[in-house]
């Protein structure tokens, strides 16, 4: 039976790209209105402050240019207000439109850049206002002659300097974030590592395992670039490919146009996969999904993996045998130490039947699982492969130096970590979620050679 008919014709409106179910109005609660009010208030404050900065920089010297920029700024502010209201009242699945997603991202970069620029401008004024405050205090206790009293406000030269500095501080993050959208999101990097496992049988010395994680296919839009990333992965000639979850953003329907592309991701010993938190369909907000509906989603995800030719491990394991030696690849459903994310994994069940194996490699999407359960309770697991964090798609990696805001949320967030005889590798992700770009933390393909 043709798979496209078997899956895409399932009587489920969630499998269509545009449906009434996908665009519901959010319930009109006090929290909804409060969210809209606070969002619009924040946008108004940022726009007003930034408009004044533009006036100090341009209005008195370049009147015609000021009029054009002022008009454009007003138009952009109105569009941002419309987007703020729309995204507060409608299900965020409307972001499945690439045009809408990129538009929202553009305005996100504008307002983040404004906030950064105004913050830096404010910090630059702190020394001045601190000095003025000390002078006011000094004047109160030891009055100065009127002729020597300092001016109580910055001069026009100082205002112009602060305005230009603020504009410069705004332009830097704006350019960086948009470069991350246009270039970083498909700038795939291959990370090659040798992993030493205790008691590794000679038959598996040099075994090449390729890890891909967090594809988030619902956000991808450039098939040529994605195909190039897959070709980079296959060029590493892996023996086995492991995918560690988050194939989609919210629904199996996102794979409709991508099965042919990702079905190329195969190795001689197969492609094994597990589910991530996004694969359970919990991110369609303002719905009360029934247990039966969720079960149907899992069934559809299994069908998608079958179409790709990938073996989905749902609290199961897969044994690889060479020269009468065995290597266990164990895969569990999502398990997280963070209550925000679903936990369905059963590691004891997944390990059943692996007793004769010298080594066990676990595929577990969320790296918080490692410290919370794997290390303290399952010392027999030699290596864990995870993803989930994306390195927050923003950070700095120069040589051995790495920094990202996500490190304050996850102890293991990118790369290889070791405690005792156990190791975990956290993949930075193939795709993206939310912000459609990457700055500093680039999409990753990982090749692990067992030694």
Secondary structure, DSSP 4 states (H G I P E B T S, - for coil): --HHHHHHTSS-GGGSSS-TGGGPBPP--HHHHHHHHHHHHHHHHHHHHHHHHHIIIIITT-HHHHHHHHHHHHHHHHHHHHHHHHHHHB-GGGGGSHHHHHHHHHHHHHHHHHHHHHHHHHHHHHHHHHHHHHHHHHHHHSPPPGGGPPPSS--HHHHHHHHHHHHHHHHHHHHHHHHHHHTGGG--EEEEEEE--TT--GGGTT-EEEEE----GGG---HHHHHHHHHHHHTT--SEEEE-S--SSS-GGGGTTTHHHHTT---TT-EEE---GGGGSTTSTT----HHHHHHHHHHHHHHHHHHTPEE-SSEEEEEEETTEEEEEEE-S---SSTTS-----HHHHHTT-TT-SEEEEEEEETHHIIIIIHHH-TT--EEEEE--GGGGB-EEETTEEE-GGGGT-SS-SEEEEETTEEEEE---SS-SSSS--BSS--EEEEEEE-
